[in-house]
């Protein structure tokens, strides 16, 4: 009983910590929050706040923070005197101090949850390459320049912690960027941070020349900004060489550091060639000033006191922590040219409120049905299992908050599906306990023994999936990396909920004599000879694979959506706004292919435009159908352009590489924990499941979109979990039945786990089916992939993985009993 108390105590402590991480649950109106937080000078601040709100309303300021900073400067109001609970005394510059205080308060007013483009929208802007840069270049060269810029921008965005952005080519020389959950209030400098080239030079200073007079040949006049004793910034002109002594190509890495006075600066680590070059420059120019120039502005110009051989330098200036981080980011990812801001706008959520509500209600209904089935089948223990599920969901939300994950509708539906799979651990424990009870063991011992036997299988299956998630995080990018993080968090919370909290609840039931587990189970004591149906299983697999191959062959590149191959983009204006879901339904009804539709608000003109993305060459078809469907709206096409893929070739390569290494990792782990033939048969069965699931999805007439990557990865996670459970039972039965032939051991193991296999499939199938039936669009496609994966994965665990395992061991158990002396089938051949 003491252990039970400890488990409950740890659970309650974790819940208390988790509740603190979830606050604030939702965004608070910024102006209201400021009013609540102000501690002194309340009347003056309220007057300033009202004036700032008026400026924003009249489009005289882009956001409330900039309006407040401007008015506070005019009225010389130091906000640190209003928000006395915040210590900003170390920031001398008046304007900078006010801006940092306001941004800190804005951050505190926002929810810990970041919502994706589908749920909340975000900010979007177009950056263009100066036509002079592209002058004289072929289309191929222009495309390469744009792709290189996209890679740099994507890396910069990743470093800023913005999850699941969309970065794609737009037209010949434009790049479209969509950032979920971002506003210009929270990141006012984000456009500048993404578009600046970060051209870094080291140039010698001519101190004999007069900056205000005649400039010597080969030199130019640049300005250095420096902070005086009052915290004000003054400009100091310098005469520096036009040709740099060393360029930023010599920099290996830049990172933010704090100097001896507590100020932020950027430390530069040079390459081996840069280290030698810098030593040569400093050796030959002792007692001269060396200017560090960034994008044409002198950051600092220290005097060279001695030869510098360590290969390190630093950039100092008026940096906050965010400034230093952003500067390090752009220096580590420099552009060859500066990008120009073409337009900036807010984008609304891509999903209608009704569609979001239906998906959420369907998820909740699925969970309720799941809990009902568990309660009917396992009675009170199954009912208490629902508490473990709810706790698991709570901890997954906590992990999202801590990791700063972007929540999309697919994340919410994946949560429901993940909980469906999490029931498997409970089912495994219940089935093991039931076996012990049928063997005549008393309740307390049955619980302990059943838990102990189930623990090994639970640990192996979850560690295998955790290894997969780790490789996705390490090698993946974008949505693949995000899925890996979410998957890893879900595994850890599942293990804690089941092995700590759920164990404590079951022990309480035993101690209070309320643990009553029905002795009868589905498919109890079956003796099916599954290996006898090897040829039948092979025929079914071949037939399904053939259907998939035919579907891929017929549709060709048509299986890939706009996310992968790009398409047309129309900007459409109308007399009123039309529900985007209605437009998508229209395209489906008219068989116009997959489309994306979303409204965007231009921040300069405050006008709303409908953005429609279609398959290549079908833009005007969709526009004509829209005009015919809504003639009273008077739609007009403002512009039409070609857009590139939002899933870049680099992301696609990383996804394939991640999956490949994940399969290798699974093979290695199972080989170490079990034996090589277990690993090989598991990986071959996983490949079978993935390819057939994708083939059938295409055969049903669907296209692969960006979220389908996560759906396929979820199928792999589900499938490997199922196979590990059965293989774990095979290993156990081999040890317990030394004289039993291998085919009998395999059949016996499948029969023993059959009730658990079918129950797990059912509890996962239920919430997924409701999502497929009730929802539309991307959520329905996501559910379809997983439904196919559940069926194919369950089938292959019995009729593909086990027969392969049997054949690889040449039909005997010699290698499994004596791995050092026996030979495999391929070695004997």
Secondary structure, DSSP 8 states (H G I E B T S, - for coil): -HHHHHHHHHHHHHHHHHHHHT-S-S---HHHHHHHH--S-HHHHHHHHHHHHHHHHTTSSSSHHHHHHHHHHHHT--GGGT-TTS--TT---HHHHHHHHHHHHHHHHS-S-EE-TTTT-EEEEEEEE-HHHHTT--HHHHHHHHHHHHHHHHHHHHHTT--S-EEEEETTTEEEEEEET--TTTTTTHHHHHH----EEEEEB-SSS-TTS---TTEEEEEEEEE-TTS-EEEEEEEEESS-SEEGGGEEEEEEEE-TTS-EEEEEEE-HHHHHHHHHHHHHTTTSEEEEEETTEEEEEEE--S---S-EEEEEEEE-HHHHHHHHHHHHT--SS-EEEEEEEEE--SS-HHHHHHHHHHHHHHHHHHHHHHHHHHHHHHHHHHHHHHHHHHHHHHHHHHHT-EE-HHHHHHHHHHHHHHHHHHHHHHHHHHHHHHTT--HHHHHHHHHHHHHHHHHHHHHHHHHHHHHHHHH--HHHHHHHHHHHHHHHHHHHIIIIIIHHHHHHHHHTT-----S--TTTT----GGGGHHHHHHHHHHHHHHHHHHHHHHGGGGB-HHHH-EEEEEEE-SS---HHHHHHHHHHTT----EEEEEEETTT--EEEEEEESTT-HHHHHHHHHHH-GGG--EEEEEEEE--SS-HHHHHHHHHHHHHHHHHHHHHHHHHT-HHHHHHHHHHHHHHHHHHHHHHHHTT--B-THHHHHHHHHHHHHHHHHHHHHHHHHHHHHH-TTS-HHHHHHHHHHHHHHHHHHHHHHHHHHHHHHHHH--HHHHHHHHHHHHHHHHHHHHIIIIIHHHHHHHTTTSSHHHH-TTT---HHHH-
